[in-house]
Amino acid sequence: MPRWLYTALFYLALPVILLRLWLRGRKAPAYRERWQERLGVYQSDPLTNAQPLWIHAVSVGETLAIVPLVKLIQARYPQLPIVMTTMTPTGAERVRASFGDSVQHYYCPYDLPCALKRFLNHVKPQACVIVETELWPNLVDQCYRSRVPVLVANARLSARSARGYARFAKMAAAMLQQVELIAAQNATDGQRFVELGLAPEHLQVTGSIKFDISVPEGSERLAYGLRELWGAQRPVLIGASTHEGEEQALVELYKGLLSDHPELLLVLVPRHPERFGPVAELVKAAGLKMARRSLGQQPASTTQVYLGDTMGELMKLLAAADIAFVGGSLIERGGHNPLEPAVLKKPVLMGPHFFNFQQICEQLAQAGGLSVVADEKALYQRCAELLADASTARAQGEKGYDFVMQNQGALERLYALVEAVCIRR
């Protein structure tokens, strides 16, 4: 498909896209806020001669991944203005929580030439850093025409995503030829970019900056406080970044484990805030005693399910758990980051669908820090084993932590590339 046809189809689909955005705002009202920015229309005056560094992170996961790099840039170039864009309100909230007013946030325009031209004229960035795999043909093309170099940071490309791009091979190749540099998480993903048309000299393998993760300040203190509230000796299983279908599976699993572990506490942290309410209803329907963090309800020794229905506190809740299931993996969503519980020395469990973190998960499992289960029955069995043998659970957590520590260092390598390609001195 030529890019002009892709663009024409995008324009034709725009009314449907905007309607979908508006309907989504019924469950998550934040989607209706500042919606004009998605068309490159702004209420404020254009930025002056600041020439900021533009960083695009599509949603929460990408925003969290890039936070250490942004903070490093701010520390070494305190006068450099930074603009961050996301596609989701939850990503926007993460930007605000992580940086306050020290960065300017916009919603990224849809991949339409007119919207992107207005954005570039409004912001006037000196370079664009795209996090992971958020590559859009018109975005890259408009940057190229405006002489705004594009660097893809912490880039990953699963076999599934590569097949998707390959269906539009000519357009994908033309887009990749306009990218200044791709900093890939590993050689396998890097080779997939080359096979799609990226010139090898425009590829660097830096490793994943997700390894350069640290325990947030105050996490251990909060974990201690929570454990005192709900019972310091209680075993705690957390379902982190869960999706529809997974909470139901975890609730059924929990009810099955109660016979052998009557004091077990289940902590549920849904991935998307619009699902907090439905998950609460699911727990109530199961007849379980629940406390909701968003309502300020303190978990007690009789609480069976603690719903982590707030944003930005996953690491703190993980720190208070004993066993961590990482969601998006029992269903075909590709899984979420297993390194967050691993750096906290928690034994990590995931379902079979982890293609978003394929190499990391395979290596973490090989190192002994991750248990990959085939289905809900196998998840139940592994949870039962870890609950019955605390020494095995601790050993798995230690192996995961060691694996994370051994693979750190990508952040400095990526920073050096960003400094060379994107920052004018």
N, C-alpha and C positions, 0 to 999 in steps of 0.2 A: 504494500500500500504506500503510495507517495504521500509526503507530508501534507501537501495541499488538500488531498482527499480526506486525510485524518482530521485536518483543521476544519474543513467544511462540515464533516459529520459531527464534530464537537460543537460547532455553532448551532447546527440543527438540534442537537440534543440538549442545548443549554436550558430551554424552558423546563424540560423534565428534570434536569439536574437541580435547578433552583427550587422547583416544587418539592423535590425529595429533601432538599436542605430544610425547607420550611416545615415539612411534615416531621422531619427528625426533631425539629425544635419543639414539637409537642411534648416529647419525652425529656429532651435535654434543651431547655430554653436558650442556653448559651449559644447554640448553633444559629440563632436568629440575631445575635449581637454582631454588629460591625460586618454584616454580610456583604455590604458594598465593597469591602476590601477584596473580596474574592473576584471582583470585576475590575480591580485596579482603581477604584474610586475612593477618595480619602477626604475626611472632614478637615484635616489639618493642612497647613501650608507645606509645600515640598521642603525636604531637608536642604539646608544651605550647603556650603562648600565642605561639608564634613567628610564626604566620601567614606562612608562606613564599610566595614567588613560585613557582608551578608552571609548569614548561616541559616540554612533551611533544614529543619528537622520535622518530619511529618507529624509525629504524635508523641505520646508519653515516652515510649521506649527509646526512640531516637534522641529525644531531648535529654533524658537521663544519661544516655551514653555519651553525649557530647559535652555535658556540663564540665567535666574536668579539663577538657581542652579550652573551653571558653574562659574558665577561671585562670588558666595558665596564661592565655593571651592577655587577659586583663591585668594580670600581675606584671607582665613583662612589657606591655604597651598600654599603660594606664590612660593615655590620651587618645587611644584609638577608639572611635565610636563603633558600636556593634549593633546591627539590626538582626533580629531573629524572626523567622517566619515558621508557622506551623499550619497544618490543615485542620486540626481538631481543637476544640475548646479545652480539652484536658491537657493537650500539649501546651496551649497558651497558659494555663494555670501553672504548669510545671515551670515555664519560663519565668513567670512572675514570682513564684515561690523560691526559685533558685537565684534570681538575679535582681529582683526588685526593680528599681528604676535605672539600674546601671546599663540595661540594654533596652532598645526600642523593639516592641513586638508588633507585627502585623500578621494577618492571615495571608498565606501565599495565594496569589491570583490563580484562577483556573488556567489551564494550559492553552490559552488563546492569545494570539499575537497582540491584539489591541490592549488587553488587560495587562499583559506583561510589559508592553511599551510604557503604559502609564505608571506601572510600578517602578520600572527602572528610571524613568524621568523624575519620579517623586523621591526616590531614595538615593539615586546616583551612587551605587556601590562601587568600590574599587575592585572587588572580587567576590565570588560566590563559593561557599563551602556547602556542599550537599551531603547530608549524613546518610550513610548506608546505601540505599538503592532507589532513592526517590528521583529517578531520571525521567524527564518529560521532554519530548522532541522540541516543542516550541520554546520552552524555558531555556534549554541549552542553546537553541538557535538565536534567540533574542539576546542572550548574553554574549554570544560569539559576535553578533553584528554590532553590539555596543562596546566591544573590546573589554568585556568583563570576564576574566579567566574563571573557569569552573574547575574546582577540585572536588572529587568525591572522596569523602573521608570515611574511614572504617568500613569500606565498601564490602558488601557481600552479595553474592548472586547464587542462589540455590539452583540445582538442576531444573527444578520446576519453573522457576522464574526465567531461567535461560531459555527454556523451551517456549515460554510465552513471548519473549523478545524475538526469538528465531522465526516466529510466524510472520513477523514484519521485518524481515532480515535487512532489506535495503534501507528502510527508515532507521532501524537501530544502528546500522553501520555508519550512516551519515551522521547521526547524533553523536556516536562515540568518537568520530573523527574531529568533532568540535570541542571535545572535552580536553582540558589542558593536562590533567593528571588524575589517575585513579589510584588511591592508596587502599589496597585490598587487605582484608583480614588474613587471607592465606593464599597459597599458590594455586590451589584448586579453583577458588572463586576467581582469582586473577586470570587464570587461563580461560575461563568461560567468557570473560570480557574480551579477551584477545580473539577468541573464536567468533565472537559476534562482530568484530571489526575494529577493536581498539588497537592502535599501533603499540607494539611491545615496549617501545621507548617511553610511552606515556603511562606505564604501569610500574608501581612500586608495591612490594608486599611489606607491610609494616607490622602485621599482627593485629589482634583485636584490642582496642582500648577498653573494652569491657573488662579485661583482666586487671586494668589499672583502677581497681575499685577499692575503696576503703570503708571501714565501718563508720557511719555517720556519728558525729559527736552527739552524745546524750543517749545513744541507742541502748547501751548496757544499763544505764541508770533507769531508763523507762522500762526495759525488760525486767529488771529487778522489782520495780514498783508494781508492774502488772502481775508478776508471779506471786508477790505477796498478797495481792488482792484475790486472785483466783485459787491460790494454794500453791505454795512453793514446790511441793512434791508431786503435783499432778502432772501426768504426761500430757503434752500438748502437740496436736497435729494441726498444721496450717495448710490451707489450700490457697496458694498465692496466684494472683492474676488469672482467676478462673473465668470460664465462659459458660454460656447456657448449655445445660446438659451435664456439666462437670460438678456443679454444686449439688445437683440431685444425686449423682453418683457418690459424692463424698458424704452426704447425709445418710444414704443407705449403708455405706461402708461403716460410718460412725456408729449407727444403731447396731450393726452386727458385732462391732468390737466391744460394745458396752458390757457384754456378758463376762468377758475376761478382764476388762479394764473399766470398771464402773466409774472411775474418777476422771476418765479421759475428757479433755476439752478440745473441741473443734473450733478453729479460727478460720473464718472464710473472708477472703479479700477479693471480691469480683474485680475484673479488669476495668470495666466501664461503669461510670457513675450512674448512668440511666438504668442499670440493672440492680442497684442497691435495694430499691423497693421490692421488685419481684423476688429477689433472693430472701428478703425478710419474710415475705408471705410464704415462700416455700418452707422455710424453717418452722414457721408457726403451724403450717398445715401438717408438718411431721410430728407435732406435739412436743417439741423440744424447748427447753428453757433458754431464752436468748437475751443477750445484752447487745445494744447497738452503740458503737463508739461515737457516731455522729450526734446522738442524743445525750451524750455525757453519761450514759449508764455504765456504772462500774461493774465489771464482772466479779462475781462472788464465787465461793467454793461450790455453790449449787448450779452455777451457770454451765450449760452444756455446749452452747454455741455462742461465740463472740463474733459479731459481724463487724469487720473492719471497713465500714462504709464512709471512709474519709479518703482524701487524696494526699499523696506524698508521705505516707507513714508506713509503707510496706516493709522497709528495712527494719524499722523499730519493732514491728510486730513479728517479723521473722526472727529477730534476736531473742524474743521471748518464747519461741517454739522449740520443740525437741526434734520434730520430723517435718520436712517441708515437701509438699507436692507442688510442682510448678505447672500451672495451667496452660491451656491452649494445646495440650498434647494428647489428651484422651480423645479429642475431636480433631478434625483436620484443619487446624489453624496454624500449625507449624511451631507451636511452643513459644515460651518466653525465656528470659535469661536465667539459666541455672546457676550462674556465678554469684548472684546476690545472696542466696542462702549458703552457697559453698564457702564464701569468704567469712561467713559467720560460724563456720564449722558445724553446719547442720547436714545430716544425711539427706540427700536430695533424691526425689522420685519423680519420674516423668512417664507419660504414656508413649506410644510408638510414633507419634506425629511431631517430630522436632526438627523439621527440615529448615526452619529459620535459623537454627543454631547447630546445623548438622555436624560440622567438624568439632566444635567445642563440646557438644554432647557426647560424641563418640570418644573423644580423648578423655573427657571427665569420667565417663563410664569405664574406660580402660584403666584409668588411674585409680579406680575404686571409689570415687566420690559420688557416683550417680547410679541409681538403680533404674533401668528402663523396663517398664512392665508392658505386657502386650494388651491388657484389657482391664476392666474393673475387677474381675476375679483375681487377677495376678496382683493388682494394686492392693487389694484387701490382704492377700497372703503376705506381701512384703511388709506392709504396715504392721501386721500381727507379729512377724518375725522381729522387727526392730523394736517394737514395744515390749516384747518378751525378753529381749537381750540388750540391755543398755550399753554394754561394752562394745557390741558389734555396731550399734548406732554411733557411739562416740568415735570408733575407729574409722567408720566411713566418713564422718564429718571431718576428721583430721586429714584424711587422704584428699578430700575435696579442697580443703584450705591449702594444703601443700601444693596441689596442682595449680591453683590460682597464683600463689606466690612465685612459682617457678616460671610463669608465663608473663609476668609483668614487664613493662618497658616500652610497650607500643606507643604510649602517650608521647614520650619525648621524640620518638621517631616521626610520628605524625606531625607534631608541632614544628619540627624542623622543615618539613615539606610545606606546611601552610605558611610558615614565615618566608620561605624562599619564593613561593608561587603567588601568594595572595596579599602580602603586606608590603606596602610601599614605604620605604624609609628615606 
